[in-house]
Every structure is written in C-alpha cells, then in structure tokens.
Amino acid sequence: MNRVVAISGGIGGAKLALGLYKTLPPVALTVICNTGDDFEHLGLTVCPDIDTVTYTLAGLANRTLGWGREGETWAFMEALKAIGGETWFRLGDGDLALHVERTRRLAIGDSLSAITRDFARSLGIRAAVLPMADTHVRTIVQTPEGPLPFQRYFVEQQCAPTVTGFDFDGADKARLTPEVAAAVSDPDVSCIVICPSNPFISIDPVLAVPGMVDALRAAPAPVVAVSPLIGGDAVKGPTAKMMSELGLELSNRTIAARYGAFLDGLIVNPGDEVEVDLPQHATPTLMTTDAEKTAVAKEVLAFGARLAS
Ligand code: FO1
C-alpha cells in the first residue's frame, strides 16, 4: 500500500489532511502534528494542533471556529468567569473532557504519542495522528517588547505585536519519536506533504526537532509543500504579517527557500508561480468545501507521483 505522510499545523493543515484522508485508504495516512503551540493552562496540557487535526479527521471539528468541537457548550467557561478565573483562552465542555483525560494520562507517565493514538482510535480515526515529539517544545514569539509564549501572542494579543523572531524552547532536547522516524523513512510512503500551514509557527517547530530535516532530506519519498499563500496573501492567520515584519518577500520564493533543504516540489495557487529552482505545480489551493479539500489532495498525490517517477 502506498502510504502518505502529512506534516501539519492547525486549521489550514487539517483541511488538507482531511482531503488526503478522504482520498486515500484511511489507514494509509499519517499526520505529524506541530506541538510548539502546546502549553499548560488551568493545570491542563493543551495541544491545539493535535486536537484540531484529531477533531477534523473525526468529523467533530467546529466548522465556524476551526478549532474545538462542533456543537460545543461553554458551561465550564461561564462558571470559571463567575469566580474570576482566566477566560482569555476558551475550553468548551466537551473539549475539556479531552484535556482532563490527556493531563491525567501524562501525569501517570503515558507518552503524548500513546495518548494521541488512543484518542484518535476512540474517535474512530483510522489514520495515524502523531505528535512531532513526546517532550515539551514551546514556541516563543520574540517581539520588541520582549518574548511572548505562543498562545499569549496568538490568542490573548490576537497576533498584534510585531514579530522579530521565534524560539522553540526545548527543541534542542527533543527527539524524533520512533513513529515519526519510521513514517518519514518508510519505503512504502509515496509522498511527504508539507501542509499549507504557517511556515514560522506551524512547520518550523517540527523542523526544529533534531534529526527532522536530515530525515526529510534522506526520505525515499518526494517531499511536496503546498504553499499557504493565495494571491500573495495568507488565507487566514498571521503568515503574511509575519513575513513582512521579518523583512521577507511576500511570495512563494520565501516558502521555497524556507523548505529548500529538503523540498522536491512546490504546489502554488495559479498566479502565484515564482522562478525557483525546483518543480512547481499550480492548482487552486483554497480549501473551503470538502470537495476542494479532496481536489487539492488529489493534485498533491498526482504531483508527488510525477516527481517520484
Ligand atoms: N483560538 C482562539 O482564537 N481563541 C481561543 O480561545 C482558543 C482556544 C482553543 C482551545 C483549544 C484548542 O485546541 C484550540 C484553541 N484555539 C483558540 C486555537 C489555537 O489557539 C490555534 O488554532 C492554534 O494554536 C494555532 O494553530
């Protein structure tokens, strides 16, 4: 069986992961998720990108917010607010159950990989959902006013501060998990897909895990990135704002250069082609409907097959 590996952040990446999941035999997909957004909040371990991918593949994702669960209730947050608790980061009641159980299992020594696998199975997911690492990696956003933990920057401050750089605390001590290492080096994998996630805060933390870039460079399968830019802008989120604040050109040249060490091909939205020294394929990459998600997935798989042959 031809397996496919996707490397994903949260909302944008999960859309392509869902397209791949619906296109492939479900057990053929492995999604490696960013954990740089993870943090400890209200005594709980929060793993937004793992959970967004899990809820999306399980058909449970909140269609309006993109994160959390559809049909969520918020009694916990209302009760927390009434007693003066922290409410800047919202956990819905159903989502809270997952957080309590994950935190309980981490406390008894279970690995994040095992917990993520078990939750995915319980929710009926047949693909493999993997955290990029089992130890803490925490994205820190550097701003002129000082460093900000990722969710303080992203949710509490709504990405308003100017970004001057990023640190991935703990990345130097992280190790590729056996599952991640096996997936990337698997000779039965026909394509490794870098999802259209934010390169700085969703993909770079994964690449910061020691050994990841080398593993991608040595991978038997072609590595294909889907650009997060459409019409020279990001569909959603702070990708374009970060690029301009970091003094980078707002084009796919920047995306290609970012992944240049291991990239075999780049998929861009029509009109966003750039002169780069690697194969490029233009196809509409906006993924609002499920049909668009599977259409992009099919283009990615066909492009990957062309690169492999
Ligand atoms: N994003 C928000 O904008 N506000 C929130 O209150 C919020 C809560 C939240 C809870 C659980 C979860 O898994 C994700 C949550 N997100 C929230 C999304 C999250 O901050 C971002 O999507 C990612 O970290 C960026 O990929």
Boltz pocket constraint, residues with backbone or C-beta under 6 A from the ligand:
constraints:
  - pocket:
      binder: B
      contacts: [[A, 9], [A, 10], [A, 11], [A, 37], [A, 46], [A, 47], [A, 48], [A, 49], [A, 51], [A, 52], [A, 67], [A, 68], [A, 87], [A, 88], [A, 89], [A, 90], [A, 91], [A, 95], [A, 151], [A, 154], [A, 155]]
      max_distance: 6.0
